[in-house]
Amino acid sequence: MAVSTSAVMDLAAKESIPLPNLNFKKDPNPLHLPLNDYEQITSYNNFYEFTTSKKGVKTLAKNFKSEP
């Protein structure tokens, strides 16, 4: 592990870490599936601190403050 850490640190110092290709292609949607609307993409939640209902979290957490 020390060898791999040393190698990563050496690459970082030389700024020669290989970067992934970030030229993404738009999904052609060959099945012509409908796109999600704004309400769907801004209200879906997988956090169960308030309720186990995925649809109920938005209402129960709307006034929640994560910082004092």
CHARMM-style PDB file with segment names, atoms N, HN, CA, C and O in Angstrom:
ATOM      1  N   MET     1       0.828  -1.181   0.000  1.00  0.00      PROA
ATOM      2  CA  MET     1       0.000   0.000   0.000  1.00  0.00      PROA
ATOM      3  C   MET     1       0.875   1.248   0.000  1.00  0.00      PROA
ATOM      4  O   MET     1       0.529   2.242  -0.639  1.00  0.00      PROA
ATOM      5  N   ALA     2       1.968   1.213   0.685  1.00  0.00      PROA
ATOM      6  HN  ALA     2       2.250   0.405   1.204  1.00  0.00      PROA
ATOM      7  CA  ALA     2       2.854   2.378   0.729  1.00  0.00      PROA
ATOM      8  C   ALA     2       3.393   2.702  -0.659  1.00  0.00      PROA
ATOM      9  O   ALA     2       3.583   3.869  -1.001  1.00  0.00      PROA
ATOM     10  N   VAL     3       3.638   1.657  -1.462  1.00  0.00      PROA
ATOM     11  HN  VAL     3       3.483   0.709  -1.184  1.00  0.00      PROA
ATOM     12  CA  VAL     3       4.154   1.876  -2.812  1.00  0.00      PROA
ATOM     13  C   VAL     3       3.099   2.562  -3.681  1.00  0.00      PROA
ATOM     14  O   VAL     3       3.411   3.512  -4.399  1.00  0.00      PROA
ATOM     15  N   SER     4       1.852   2.085  -3.619  1.00  0.00      PROA
ATOM     16  HN  SER     4       1.599   1.314  -3.036  1.00  0.00      PROA
ATOM     17  CA  SER     4       0.810   2.691  -4.442  1.00  0.00      PROA
ATOM     18  C   SER     4       0.519   4.122  -4.007  1.00  0.00      PROA
ATOM     19  O   SER     4       0.284   4.989  -4.848  1.00  0.00      PROA
ATOM     20  N   THR     5       0.534   4.374  -2.701  1.00  0.00      PROA
ATOM     21  HN  THR     5       0.726   3.670  -2.018  1.00  0.00      PROA
ATOM     22  CA  THR     5       0.320   5.733  -2.205  1.00  0.00      PROA
ATOM     23  C   THR     5       1.438   6.643  -2.681  1.00  0.00      PROA
ATOM     24  O   THR     5       1.200   7.782  -3.082  1.00  0.00      PROA
ATOM     25  N   SER     6       2.645   6.136  -2.633  1.00  0.00      PROA
ATOM     26  HN  SER     6       2.839   5.210  -2.307  1.00  0.00      PROA
ATOM     27  CA  SER     6       3.799   6.915  -3.084  1.00  0.00      PROA
ATOM     28  C   SER     6       3.687   7.223  -4.569  1.00  0.00      PROA
ATOM     29  O   SER     6       4.009   8.331  -4.998  1.00  0.00      PROA
ATOM     30  N   ALA     7       3.235   6.260  -5.353  1.00  0.00      PROA
ATOM     31  HN  ALA     7       2.973   5.360  -5.005  1.00  0.00      PROA
ATOM     32  CA  ALA     7       3.100   6.461  -6.797  1.00  0.00      PROA
ATOM     33  C   ALA     7       2.032   7.505  -7.103  1.00  0.00      PROA
ATOM     34  O   ALA     7       2.223   8.342  -7.986  1.00  0.00      PROA
ATOM     35  N   VAL     8       0.925   7.468  -6.396  1.00  0.00      PROA
ATOM     36  HN  VAL     8       0.770   6.788  -5.679  1.00  0.00      PROA
ATOM     37  CA  VAL     8      -0.140   8.449  -6.604  1.00  0.00      PROA
ATOM     38  C   VAL     8       0.347   9.832  -6.217  1.00  0.00      PROA
ATOM     39  O   VAL     8       0.084  10.803  -6.927  1.00  0.00      PROA
ATOM     40  N   MET     9       1.045   9.932  -5.112  1.00  0.00      PROA
ATOM     41  HN  MET     9       1.258   9.143  -4.535  1.00  0.00      PROA
ATOM     42  CA  MET     9       1.567  11.231  -4.678  1.00  0.00      PROA
ATOM     43  C   MET     9       2.566  11.776  -5.694  1.00  0.00      PROA
ATOM     44  O   MET     9       2.589  12.977  -5.964  1.00  0.00      PROA
ATOM     45  N   ASP    10       3.392  10.893  -6.257  1.00  0.00      PROA
ATOM     46  HN  ASP    10       3.373   9.918  -6.038  1.00  0.00      PROA
ATOM     47  CA  ASP    10       4.368  11.309  -7.258  1.00  0.00      PROA
ATOM     48  C   ASP    10       3.664  11.833  -8.513  1.00  0.00      PROA
ATOM     49  O   ASP    10       4.051  12.867  -9.058  1.00  0.00      PROA
ATOM     50  N   LEU    11       2.628  11.116  -8.972  1.00  0.00      PROA
ATOM     51  HN  LEU    11       2.313  10.277  -8.529  1.00  0.00      PROA
ATOM     52  CA  LEU    11       1.859  11.560 -10.140  1.00  0.00      PROA
ATOM     53  C   LEU    11       1.154  12.888  -9.869  1.00  0.00      PROA
ATOM     54  O   LEU    11       1.110  13.763 -10.734  1.00  0.00      PROA
ATOM     55  N   ALA    12       0.607  13.030  -8.669  1.00  0.00      PROA
ATOM     56  HN  ALA    12       0.643  12.319  -7.967  1.00  0.00      PROA
ATOM     57  CA  ALA    12      -0.089  14.264  -8.323  1.00  0.00      PROA
ATOM     58  C   ALA    12       0.873  15.442  -8.314  1.00  0.00      PROA
ATOM     59  O   ALA    12       0.532  16.535  -8.766  1.00  0.00      PROA
ATOM     60  N   ALA    13       2.062  15.218  -7.803  1.00  0.00      PROA
ATOM     61  HN  ALA    13       2.339  14.330  -7.436  1.00  0.00      PROA
ATOM     62  CA  ALA    13       3.065  16.279  -7.750  1.00  0.00      PROA
ATOM     63  C   ALA    13       3.480  16.700  -9.157  1.00  0.00      PROA
ATOM     64  O   ALA    13       3.780  17.870  -9.396  1.00  0.00      PROA
ATOM     65  N   LYS    14       3.495  15.757 -10.077  1.00  0.00      PROA
ATOM     66  HN  LYS    14       3.251  14.806  -9.884  1.00  0.00      PROA
ATOM     67  CA  LYS    14       3.891  16.052 -11.459  1.00  0.00      PROA
ATOM     68  C   LYS    14       2.693  16.485 -12.308  1.00  0.00      PROA
ATOM     69  O   LYS    14       2.854  16.821 -13.481  1.00  0.00      PROA
ATOM     70  N   GLU    15       1.495  16.476 -11.719  1.00  0.00      PROA
ATOM     71  HN  GLU    15       1.365  16.202 -10.766  1.00  0.00      PROA
ATOM     72  CA  GLU    15       0.258  16.800 -12.420  1.00  0.00      PROA
ATOM     73  C   GLU    15       0.084  15.963 -13.687  1.00  0.00      PROA
ATOM     74  O   GLU    15      -0.341  16.468 -14.726  1.00  0.00      PROA
ATOM     75  N   SER    16       0.412  14.700 -13.586  1.00  0.00      PROA
ATOM     76  HN  SER    16       0.757  14.289 -12.742  1.00  0.00      PROA
ATOM     77  CA  SER    16       0.292  13.827 -14.752  1.00  0.00      PROA
ATOM     78  C   SER    16      -0.685  12.675 -14.504  1.00  0.00      PROA
ATOM     79  O   SER    16      -0.555  11.604 -15.095  1.00  0.00      PROA
ATOM     80  N   ILE    17      -1.654  12.905 -13.632  1.00  0.00      PROA
ATOM     81  HN  ILE    17      -1.759  13.776 -13.151  1.00  0.00      PROA
ATOM     82  CA  ILE    17      -2.656  11.877 -13.376  1.00  0.00      PROA
ATOM     83  C   ILE    17      -3.564  11.796 -14.603  1.00  0.00      PROA
ATOM     84  O   ILE    17      -4.111  12.812 -15.032  1.00  0.00      PROA
ATOM     85  N   PRO    18      -3.728  10.622 -15.161  1.00  0.00      PROA
ATOM     86  CA  PRO    18      -4.594  10.504 -16.351  1.00  0.00      PROA
ATOM     87  C   PRO    18      -6.045  10.825 -15.983  1.00  0.00      PROA
ATOM     88  O   PRO    18      -6.552  10.349 -14.967  1.00  0.00      PROA
ATOM     89  N   LEU    19      -6.698  11.621 -16.800  1.00  0.00      PROA
ATOM     90  HN  LEU    19      -6.286  12.008 -17.625  1.00  0.00      PROA
ATOM     91  CA  LEU    19      -8.087  11.996 -16.571  1.00  0.00      PROA
ATOM     92  C   LEU    19      -8.998  11.228 -17.517  1.00  0.00      PROA
ATOM     93  O   LEU    19      -8.614  10.929 -18.648  1.00  0.00      PROA
ATOM     94  N   PRO    20     -10.197  10.909 -17.060  1.00  0.00      PROA
ATOM     95  CA  PRO    20     -11.131  10.191 -17.940  1.00  0.00      PROA
ATOM     96  C   PRO    20     -11.622  11.107 -19.061  1.00  0.00      PROA
ATOM     97  O   PRO    20     -11.605  12.332 -18.939  1.00  0.00      PROA
ATOM     98  N   ASN    21     -12.047  10.498 -20.126  1.00  0.00      PROA
ATOM     99  HN  ASN    21     -12.061   9.503 -20.226  1.00  0.00      PROA
ATOM    100  CA  ASN    21     -12.634  11.245 -21.235  1.00  0.00      PROA
ATOM    101  C   ASN    21     -14.016  11.737 -20.801  1.00  0.00      PROA
ATOM    102  O   ASN    21     -14.884  10.925 -20.479  1.00  0.00      PROA
ATOM    103  N   LEU    22     -14.228  13.047 -20.787  1.00  0.00      PROA
ATOM    104  HN  LEU    22     -13.523  13.707 -21.048  1.00  0.00      PROA
ATOM    105  CA  LEU    22     -15.493  13.596 -20.325  1.00  0.00      PROA
ATOM    106  C   LEU    22     -16.383  14.067 -21.471  1.00  0.00      PROA
ATOM    107  O   LEU    22     -17.258  14.911 -21.275  1.00  0.00      PROA
ATOM    108  N   ASN    23     -16.163  13.528 -22.652  1.00  0.00      PROA
ATOM    109  HN  ASN    23     -15.452  12.843 -22.811  1.00  0.00      PROA
ATOM    110  CA  ASN    23     -17.007  13.862 -23.801  1.00  0.00      PROA
ATOM    111  C   ASN    23     -18.187  12.884 -23.849  1.00  0.00      PROA
ATOM    112  O   ASN    23     -18.151  11.871 -24.548  1.00  0.00      PROA
ATOM    113  N   PHE    24     -19.227  13.218 -23.088  1.00  0.00      PROA
ATOM    114  HN  PHE    24     -19.256  14.040 -22.520  1.00  0.00      PROA
ATOM    115  CA  PHE    24     -20.378  12.338 -23.003  1.00  0.00      PROA
ATOM    116  C   PHE    24     -21.283  12.505 -24.219  1.00  0.00      PROA
ATOM    117  O   PHE    24     -21.375  13.584 -24.805  1.00  0.00      PROA
ATOM    118  N   LYS    25     -21.938  11.428 -24.577  1.00  0.00      PROA
ATOM    119  HN  LYS    25     -21.864  10.551 -24.101  1.00  0.00      PROA
ATOM    120  CA  LYS    25     -22.890  11.464 -25.680  1.00  0.00      PROA
ATOM    121  C   LYS    25     -24.302  11.472 -25.110  1.00  0.00      PROA
ATOM    122  O   LYS    25     -24.588  10.777 -24.135  1.00  0.00      PROA
ATOM    123  N   LYS    26     -25.178  12.254 -25.714  1.00  0.00      PROA
ATOM    124  HN  LYS    26     -24.946  12.819 -26.506  1.00  0.00      PROA
ATOM    125  CA  LYS    26     -26.565  12.298 -25.282  1.00  0.00      PROA
ATOM    126  C   LYS    26     -27.220  10.945 -25.561  1.00  0.00      PROA
ATOM    127  O   LYS    26     -27.019  10.355 -26.622  1.00  0.00      PROA
ATOM    128  N   ASP    27     -27.998  10.466 -24.602  1.00  0.00      PROA
ATOM    129  HN  ASP    27     -28.161  10.945 -23.739  1.00  0.00      PROA
ATOM    130  CA  ASP    27     -28.710   9.206 -24.760  1.00  0.00      PROA
ATOM    131  C   ASP    27     -29.741   9.364 -25.880  1.00  0.00      PROA
ATOM    132  O   ASP    27     -30.584  10.259 -25.813  1.00  0.00      PROA
ATOM    133  N   PRO    28     -29.689   8.516 -26.897  1.00  0.00      PROA
ATOM    134  CA  PRO    28     -30.634   8.650 -28.014  1.00  0.00      PROA
ATOM    135  C   PRO    28     -32.066   8.257 -27.660  1.00  0.00      PROA
ATOM    136  O   PRO    28     -32.979   8.489 -28.452  1.00  0.00      PROA
ATOM    137  N   ASN    29     -32.278   7.665 -26.478  1.00  0.00      PROA
ATOM    138  HN  ASN    29     -31.536   7.476 -25.835  1.00  0.00      PROA
ATOM    139  CA  ASN    29     -33.610   7.254 -26.026  1.00  0.00      PROA
ATOM    140  C   ASN    29     -34.312   6.410 -27.090  1.00  0.00      PROA
ATOM    141  O   ASN    29     -35.390   6.777 -27.557  1.00  0.00      PROA
ATOM    142  N   PRO    30     -33.711   5.285 -27.476  1.00  0.00      PROA
ATOM    143  CA  PRO    30     -34.267   4.464 -28.558  1.00  0.00      PROA
ATOM    144  C   PRO    30     -35.650   3.896 -28.264  1.00  0.00      PROA
ATOM    145  O   PRO    30     -36.387   3.556 -29.190  1.00  0.00      PROA
ATOM    146  N   LEU    31     -36.012   3.789 -26.983  1.00  0.00      PROA
ATOM    147  HN  LEU    31     -35.414   4.065 -26.231  1.00  0.00      PROA
ATOM    148  CA  LEU    31     -37.337   3.264 -26.638  1.00  0.00      PROA
ATOM    149  C   LEU    31     -38.368   4.386 -26.520  1.00  0.00      PROA
ATOM    150  O   LEU    31     -39.537   4.127 -26.232  1.00  0.00      PROA
ATOM    151  N   HSD    32     -37.944   5.626 -26.741  1.00  0.00      PROA
ATOM    152  HN  HSD    32     -36.995   5.836 -26.975  1.00  0.00      PROA
ATOM    153  CA  HSD    32     -38.828   6.792 -26.683  1.00  0.00      PROA
ATOM    154  C   HSD    32     -39.561   6.892 -25.344  1.00  0.00      PROA
ATOM    155  O   HSD    32     -40.761   7.160 -25.286  1.00  0.00      PROA
ATOM    156  N   LEU    33     -38.803   6.668 -24.276  1.00  0.00      PROA
ATOM    157  HN  LEU    33     -37.828   6.450 -24.323  1.00  0.00      PROA
ATOM    158  CA  LEU    33     -39.378   6.763 -22.937  1.00  0.00      PROA
ATOM    159  C   LEU    33     -39.636   8.226 -22.596  1.00  0.00      PROA
ATOM    160  O   LEU    33     -38.863   9.095 -23.000  1.00  0.00      PROA
ATOM    161  N   PRO    34     -40.707   8.515 -21.862  1.00  0.00      PROA
ATOM    162  CA  PRO    34     -40.977   9.908 -21.502  1.00  0.00      PROA
ATOM    163  C   PRO    34     -39.940  10.407 -20.488  1.00  0.00      PROA
ATOM    164  O   PRO    34     -39.490   9.648 -19.629  1.00  0.00      PROA
ATOM    165  N   LEU    35     -39.569  11.674 -20.593  1.00  0.00      PROA
ATOM    166  HN  LEU    35     -39.935  12.291 -21.291  1.00  0.00      PROA
ATOM    167  CA  LEU    35     -38.630  12.260 -19.651  1.00  0.00      PROA
ATOM    168  C   LEU    35     -39.360  12.596 -18.356  1.00  0.00      PROA
ATOM    169  O   LEU    35     -40.561  12.863 -18.357  1.00  0.00      PROA
ATOM    170  N   ASN    36     -38.619  12.578 -17.257  1.00  0.00      PROA
ATOM    171  HN  ASN    36     -37.643  12.360 -17.257  1.00  0.00      PROA
ATOM    172  CA  ASN    36     -39.198  12.978 -15.985  1.00  0.00      PROA
ATOM    173  C   ASN    36     -39.434  14.481 -15.980  1.00  0.00      PROA
ATOM    174  O   ASN    36     -38.668  15.239 -16.575  1.00  0.00      PROA
ATOM    175  N   ASP    37     -40.491  14.904 -15.309  1.00  0.00      PROA
ATOM    176  HN  ASP    37     -41.113  14.287 -14.826  1.00  0.00      PROA
ATOM    177  CA  ASP    37     -40.749  16.341 -15.232  1.00  0.00      PROA
ATOM    178  C   ASP    37     -40.027  16.949 -14.032  1.00  0.00      PROA
ATOM    179  O   ASP    37     -39.436  16.230 -13.227  1.00  0.00      PROA
ATOM    180  N   TYR    38     -40.075  18.265 -13.917  1.00  0.00      PROA
ATOM    181  HN  TYR    38     -40.555  18.850 -14.571  1.00  0.00      PROA
ATOM    182  CA  TYR    38     -39.353  18.992 -12.868  1.00  0.00      PROA
ATOM    183  C   TYR    38     -39.777  18.527 -11.475  1.00  0.00      PROA
ATOM    184  O   TYR    38     -38.931  18.327 -10.603  1.00  0.00      PROA
ATOM    185  N   GLU    39     -41.058  18.357 -11.268  1.00  0.00      PROA
ATOM    186  HN  GLU    39     -41.745  18.519 -11.976  1.00  0.00      PROA
ATOM    187  CA  GLU    39     -41.561  17.923  -9.961  1.00  0.00      PROA
ATOM    188  C   GLU    39     -40.982  16.558  -9.577  1.00  0.00      PROA
ATOM    189  O   GLU    39     -40.615  16.348  -8.421  1.00  0.00      PROA
ATOM    190  N   GLN    40     -40.899  15.656 -10.508  1.00  0.00      PROA
ATOM    191  HN  GLN    40     -41.197  15.826 -11.447  1.00  0.00      PROA
ATOM    192  CA  GLN    40     -40.360  14.324 -10.219  1.00  0.00      PROA
ATOM    193  C   GLN    40     -38.880  14.377  -9.855  1.00  0.00      PROA
ATOM    194  O   GLN    40     -38.449  13.719  -8.908  1.00  0.00      PROA
ATOM    195  N   ILE    41     -38.109  15.147 -10.594  1.00  0.00      PROA
ATOM    196  HN  ILE    41     -38.459  15.681 -11.364  1.00  0.00      PROA
ATOM    197  CA  ILE    41     -36.665  15.137 -10.351  1.00  0.00      PROA
ATOM    198  C   ILE    41     -36.254  15.984  -9.149  1.00  0.00      PROA
ATOM    199  O   ILE    41     -35.126  15.867  -8.668  1.00  0.00      PROA
ATOM    200  N   THR    42     -37.154  16.831  -8.661  1.00  0.00      PROA
ATOM    201  HN  THR    42     -38.070  16.926  -9.051  1.00  0.00      PROA
ATOM    202  CA  THR    42     -36.799  17.648  -7.501  1.00  0.00      PROA
ATOM    203  C   THR    42     -37.481  17.192  -6.225  1.00  0.00      PROA
ATOM    204  O   THR    42     -37.276  17.806  -5.177  1.00  0.00      PROA
ATOM    205  N   SER    43     -38.278  16.148  -6.272  1.00  0.00      PROA
ATOM    206  HN  SER    43     -38.445  15.650  -7.123  1.00  0.00      PROA
ATOM    207  CA  SER    43     -38.977  15.716  -5.064  1.00  0.00      PROA
ATOM    208  C   SER    43     -38.699  14.266  -4.670  1.00  0.00      PROA
ATOM    209  O   SER    43     -39.074  13.858  -3.571  1.00  0.00      PROA
ATOM    210  N   TYR    44     -38.068  13.493  -5.510  1.00  0.00      PROA
ATOM    211  HN  TYR    44     -37.763  13.825  -6.403  1.00  0.00      PROA
ATOM    212  CA  TYR    44     -37.773  12.098  -5.168  1.00  0.00      PROA
ATOM    213  C   TYR    44     -36.721  12.067  -4.080  1.00  0.00      PROA
ATOM    214  O   TYR    44     -35.756  12.830  -4.130  1.00  0.00      PROA
ATOM    215  N   ASN    45     -36.887  11.209  -3.112  1.00  0.00      PROA
ATOM    216  HN  ASN    45     -37.671  10.589  -3.072  1.00  0.00      PROA
ATOM    217  CA  ASN    45     -35.952  11.161  -2.005  1.00  0.00      PROA
ATOM    218  C   ASN    45     -35.769   9.734  -1.531  1.00  0.00      PROA
ATOM    219  O   ASN    45     -36.731   8.971  -1.440  1.00  0.00      PROA
ATOM    220  N   ASN    46     -34.544   9.380  -1.233  1.00  0.00      PROA
ATOM    221  HN  ASN    46     -33.762   9.999  -1.307  1.00  0.00      PROA
ATOM    222  CA  ASN    46     -34.226   8.041  -0.748  1.00  0.00      PROA
ATOM    223  C   ASN    46     -33.786   8.061   0.715  1.00  0.00      PROA
ATOM    224  O   ASN    46     -33.228   7.076   1.200  1.00  0.00      PROA
ATOM    225  N   PHE    47     -34.026   9.155   1.421  1.00  0.00      PROA
ATOM    226  HN  PHE    47     -34.479   9.955   1.028  1.00  0.00      PROA
ATOM    227  CA  PHE    47     -33.621   9.262   2.820  1.00  0.00      PROA
ATOM    228  C   PHE    47     -34.817   8.965   3.710  1.00  0.00      PROA
ATOM    229  O   PHE    47     -35.913   9.479   3.486  1.00  0.00      PROA
ATOM    230  N   TYR    48     -34.601   8.142   4.708  1.00  0.00      PROA
ATOM    231  HN  TYR    48     -33.710   7.724   4.890  1.00  0.00      PROA
ATOM    232  CA  TYR    48     -35.701   7.664   5.534  1.00  0.00      PROA
ATOM    233  C   TYR    48     -35.671   8.228   6.958  1.00  0.00      PROA
ATOM    234  O   TYR    48     -36.240   7.622   7.866  1.00  0.00      PROA
ATOM    235  N   GLU    49     -35.024   9.366   7.168  1.00  0.00      PROA
ATOM    236  HN  GLU    49     -34.562   9.858   6.430  1.00  0.00      PROA
ATOM    237  CA  GLU    49     -34.975   9.948   8.504  1.00  0.00      PROA
ATOM    238  C   GLU    49     -36.343  10.455   8.961  1.00  0.00      PROA
ATOM    239  O   GLU    49     -36.609  10.508  10.162  1.00  0.00      PROA
ATOM    240  N   PHE    50     -37.206  10.824   8.024  1.00  0.00      PROA
ATOM    241  HN  PHE    50     -36.989  10.780   7.049  1.00  0.00      PROA
ATOM    242  CA  PHE    50     -38.502  11.401   8.359  1.00  0.00      PROA
ATOM    243  C   PHE    50     -39.647  10.413   8.194  1.00  0.00      PROA
ATOM    244  O   PHE    50     -40.603  10.434   8.968  1.00  0.00      PROA
ATOM    245  N   THR    51     -39.554   9.555   7.197  1.00  0.00      PROA
ATOM    246  HN  THR    51     -38.777   9.538   6.568  1.00  0.00      PROA
ATOM    247  CA  THR    51     -40.608   8.575   6.919  1.00  0.00      PROA
ATOM    248  C   THR    51     -40.061   7.537   5.940  1.00  0.00      PROA
ATOM    249  O   THR    51     -39.057   7.782   5.271  1.00  0.00      PROA
ATOM    250  N   THR    52     -40.706   6.403   5.859  1.00  0.00      PROA
ATOM    251  HN  THR    52     -41.522   6.205   6.402  1.00  0.00      PROA
ATOM    252  CA  THR    52     -40.287   5.399   4.880  1.00  0.00      PROA
ATOM    253  C   THR    52     -40.998   5.596   3.555  1.00  0.00      PROA
ATOM    254  O   THR    52     -40.771   4.843   2.608  1.00  0.00      PROA
ATOM    255  N   SER    53     -41.851   6.598   3.482  1.00  0.00      PROA
ATOM    256  HN  SER    53     -42.035   7.210   4.252  1.00  0.00      PROA
ATOM    257  CA  SER    53     -42.559   6.918   2.240  1.00  0.00      PROA
ATOM    258  C   SER    53     -41.686   7.839   1.385  1.00  0.00      PROA
ATOM    259  O   SER    53     -41.341   8.940   1.814  1.00  0.00      PROA
ATOM    260  N   LYS    54     -41.334   7.398   0.196  1.00  0.00      PROA
ATOM    261  HN  LYS    54     -41.614   6.504  -0.152  1.00  0.00      PROA
ATOM    262  CA  LYS    54     -40.500   8.220  -0.689  1.00  0.00      PROA
ATOM    263  C   LYS    54     -41.197   9.520  -1.060  1.00  0.00      PROA
ATOM    264  O   LYS    54     -40.536  10.535  -1.284  1.00  0.00      PROA
ATOM    265  N   LYS    55     -42.510   9.503  -1.126  1.00  0.00      PROA
ATOM    266  HN  LYS    55     -43.046   8.679  -0.944  1.00  0.00      PROA
ATOM    267  CA  LYS    55     -43.260  10.708  -1.490  1.00  0.00      PROA
ATOM    268  C   LYS    55     -43.504  11.618  -0.288  1.00  0.00      PROA
ATOM    269  O   LYS    55     -43.730  12.815  -0.465  1.00  0.00      PROA
ATOM    270  N   GLY    56     -43.465  11.077   0.926  1.00  0.00      PROA
ATOM    271  HN  GLY    56     -43.282  10.105   1.070  1.00  0.00      PROA
ATOM    272  CA  GLY    56     -43.754  11.870   2.113  1.00  0.00      PROA
ATOM    273  C   GLY    56     -42.595  12.683   2.633  1.00  0.00      PROA
ATOM    274  O   GLY    56     -42.804  13.632   3.389  1.00  0.00      PROA
ATOM    275  N   VAL    57     -41.386  12.344   2.254  1.00  0.00      PROA
ATOM    276  HN  VAL    57     -41.216  11.573   1.639  1.00  0.00      PROA
ATOM    277  CA  VAL    57     -40.206  13.026   2.780  1.00  0.00      PROA
ATOM    278  C   VAL    57     -40.203  14.505   2.423  1.00  0.00      PROA
ATOM    279  O   VAL    57     -39.878  15.336   3.271  1.00  0.00      PROA
ATOM    280  N   LYS    58     -40.550  14.846   1.215  1.00  0.00      PROA
ATOM    281  HN  LYS    58     -40.814  14.171   0.527  1.00  0.00      PROA
ATOM    282  CA  LYS    58     -40.506  16.243   0.770  1.00  0.00      PROA
ATOM    283  C   LYS    58     -41.363  17.135   1.673  1.00  0.00      PROA
ATOM    284  O   LYS    58     -40.931  18.218   2.068  1.00  0.00      PROA
ATOM    285  N   THR    59     -42.554  16.688   1.992  1.00  0.00      PROA
ATOM    286  HN  THR    59     -42.905  15.808   1.671  1.00  0.00      PROA
ATOM    287  CA  THR    59     -43.454  17.476   2.838  1.00  0.00      PROA
ATOM    288  C   THR    59     -42.940  17.566   4.269  1.00  0.00      PROA
ATOM    289  O   THR    59     -42.960  18.641   4.868  1.00  0.00      PROA
ATOM    290  N   LEU    60     -42.485  16.457   4.817  1.00  0.00      PROA
ATOM    291  HN  LEU    60     -42.469  15.584   4.331  1.00  0.00      PROA
ATOM    292  CA  LEU    60     -42.047  16.444   6.210  1.00  0.00      PROA
ATOM    293  C   LEU    60     -40.723  17.174   6.430  1.00  0.00      PROA
ATOM    294  O   LEU    60     -40.470  17.676   7.526  1.00  0.00      PROA
ATOM    295  N   ALA    61     -39.885  17.239   5.413  1.00  0.00      PROA
ATOM    296  HN  ALA    61     -40.090  16.831   4.523  1.00  0.00      PROA
ATOM    297  CA  ALA    61     -38.562  17.838   5.569  1.00  0.00      PROA
ATOM    298  C   ALA    61     -38.450  19.249   5.001  1.00  0.00      PROA
ATOM    299  O   ALA    61     -37.357  19.815   4.977  1.00  0.00      PROA
ATOM    300  N   LYS    62     -39.553  19.823   4.547  1.00  0.00      PROA
ATOM    301  HN  LYS    62     -40.441  19.363   4.566  1.00  0.00      PROA
ATOM    302  CA  LYS    62     -39.472  21.108   3.852  1.00  0.00      PROA
ATOM    303  C   LYS    62     -38.910  22.234   4.716  1.00  0.00      PROA
ATOM    304  O   LYS    62     -38.296  23.154   4.175  1.00  0.00      PROA
ATOM    305  N   ASN    63     -39.094  22.200   6.031  1.00  0.00      PROA
ATOM    306  HN  ASN    63     -39.592  21.453   6.470  1.00  0.00      PROA
ATOM    307  CA  ASN    63     -38.572  23.256   6.911  1.00  0.00      PROA
ATOM    308  C   ASN    63     -37.328  22.821   7.672  1.00  0.00      PROA
ATOM    309  O   ASN    63     -36.856  23.539   8.554  1.00  0.00      PROA
ATOM    310  N   PHE    64     -36.800  21.657   7.340  1.00  0.00      PROA
ATOM    311  HN  PHE    64     -37.184  21.074   6.624  1.00  0.00      PROA
ATOM    312  CA  PHE    64     -35.627  21.138   8.037  1.00  0.00      PROA
ATOM    313  C   PHE    64     -34.405  22.010   7.764  1.00  0.00      PROA
ATOM    314  O   PHE    64     -34.117  22.347   6.615  1.00  0.00      PROA
ATOM    315  N   LYS    65     -33.694  22.371   8.821  1.00  0.00      PROA
ATOM    316  HN  LYS    65     -33.927  22.098   9.754  1.00  0.00      PROA
ATOM    317  CA  LYS    65     -32.464  23.157   8.697  1.00  0.00      PROA
ATOM    318  C   LYS    65     -31.293  22.246   9.035  1.00  0.00      PROA
ATOM    319  O   LYS    65     -31.231  21.690  10.131  1.00  0.00      PROA
ATOM    320  N   SER    66     -30.370  22.095   8.103  1.00  0.00      PROA
ATOM    321  HN  SER    66     -30.420  22.548   7.213  1.00  0.00      PROA
ATOM    322  CA  SER    66     -29.249  21.196   8.317  1.00  0.00      PROA
ATOM    323  C   SER    66     -28.106  21.859   9.096  1.00  0.00      PROA
ATOM    324  O   SER    66     -27.182  21.183   9.547  1.00  0.00      PROA
ATOM    325  N   GLU    67     -28.177  23.172   9.248  1.00  0.00      PROA
ATOM    326  HN  GLU    67     -28.928  23.722   8.881  1.00  0.00      PROA
ATOM    327  CA  GLU    67     -27.161  23.893  10.012  1.00  0.00      PROA
ATOM    328  C   GLU    67     -27.858  24.806  11.019  1.00  0.00      PROA
ATOM    329  O   GLU    67     -28.978  25.260  10.783  1.00  0.00      PROA
ATOM    330  N   PRO    68     -27.198  25.067  12.128  1.00  0.00      PROA
ATOM    331  CA  PRO    68     -27.805  25.945  13.151  1.00  0.00      PROA
ATOM    332  C   PRO    68     -28.088  27.333  12.622  1.00  0.00      PROA
ATOM    333  OT1 PRO    68     -28.595  28.182  13.356  1.00  0.00      PROA
TER     334      PRO     68
END
